[in-house]
Amino acid sequence: MDKTLSRDGTLIAYRRRGEGPSVILVGGALGTAATEAPLARLLAPRFHVVTYDRRGRGSSGDSSPYAVEREIEDLNAIVAAVGGRPSVFGVGAGGALALEAQAAGLPVDRIAVYQPPYTPGTSGLLFKAGCTARLHRLLSAGDRDGAVELFLSVTGVAADMIARMRSAPLWRSLVSVAHTLAYDDAVLGNGAIPAERLASVTARTMVVCGGFSPAGARSATRQLADALPRGRHRTLTGQTRELAPQVIAPVLAEFFTRDVYVRQAS
């Protein structure tokens, strides 16, 4: 993997695939560049695709104390390394990070996000506050396994499935980045859609949700699209929180190239 230096001196590792218009993939909770590799491979025949390890994960460095601003600087460093004005696709909290970065001036023209887990509404904000408190207690106590289990249960993974996951090789890799759950939690703030900040987003933005996702998640994505000056909403039939790369790849290819080749040919 290549590495670039973020503003605070943290090394951020990234990988390139393919040729064409540049697309940066921003992973969600517990994800690494390897997590985004299946989607990157599907896009690589048409795009120059960049995946990266967000700070505290994989081959990237980290620094304390954590601040969302540092992750925005990391993404800016990736954009600078790629050059030009790439498109960005973010999953879950990675989508929220991409939007925050563009609101702060990230030089990109198109962003697609899949179900940033905002929890608007009184009950949603109370739920988020409770989860945040529990997560920080677990991490402060050094219970990384408990933190991963909390995240999985909150996102709808059944208890028996979590028990089976604990004995699988994947579990160790999830636990190794458990501390970054606090980073994603910080990116989401109190869970409300930050409409005032997102009013500064100038990029064309597509907010995507799964047709089989919970009603609350689908509603939140519609509210998010409405809060974005150039936002549009799309529902992918049959998809859940676990998005299939082969389903989203053609949707992204169409969105990221729409009008581009027409302008080049004219």
Stockholm file with secondary structure:
# STOCKHOLM 1.0

chainA/1-266         MDKTLSRDGTLIAYRRRGEGPSVILVGGALGTAATEAPLARLLAPRFHVVTYDRRGRGSSGDSSPYAVEREIEDLNAIVAAVGGRPSVFGVGAGGALALEAQAAGLPVDRIAVYQPPYTPGTSGLLFKAGCTARLHRLLSAGDRDGAVELFLSVTGVAADMIARMRSAPLWRSLVSVAHTLAYDDAVLGNGAIPAERLASVTARTMVVCGGFSPAGARSATRQLADALPRGRHRTLTGQTRELAPQVIAPVLAEFFTRDVYVRQAS
#=GR chainA/1-266 SS CEEEECTTSCEEEEEEECSSSEEEEECCTTCCTTTTHHHHHHHTTTSEEEEECCTTSTTCCCCSSCCHHHHHHHHHHHHHHHCSCCEEEEETHHHHHHHHHHHTTCCCSEEEEECCCCCCSHHHHHHHHHHHHHHHHHHHTTCHHHHHHHHHHHTTCCHHHHHHHHTSTHHHHHHHTGGGHHHHHHHTTTSSCCHHHHTTCCSEEEEEEETTSCHHHHHHHHHHHHHSTTEEEEEETTCCSSCCHHHHHHHHHHHHHTTHHHHHHC
#=GC SS_cons         CEEEECTTSCEEEEEEECSSSEEEEECCTTCCTTTTHHHHHHHTTTSEEEEECCTTSTTCCCCSSCCHHHHHHHHHHHHHHHCSCCEEEEETHHHHHHHHHHHTTCCCSEEEEECCCCCCSHHHHHHHHHHHHHHHHHHHTTCHHHHHHHHHHHTTCCHHHHHHHHTSTHHHHHHHTGGGHHHHHHHTTTSSCCHHHHTTCCSEEEEEEETTSCHHHHHHHHHHHHHSTTEEEEEETTCCSSCCHHHHHHHHHHHHHTTHHHHHHC
//
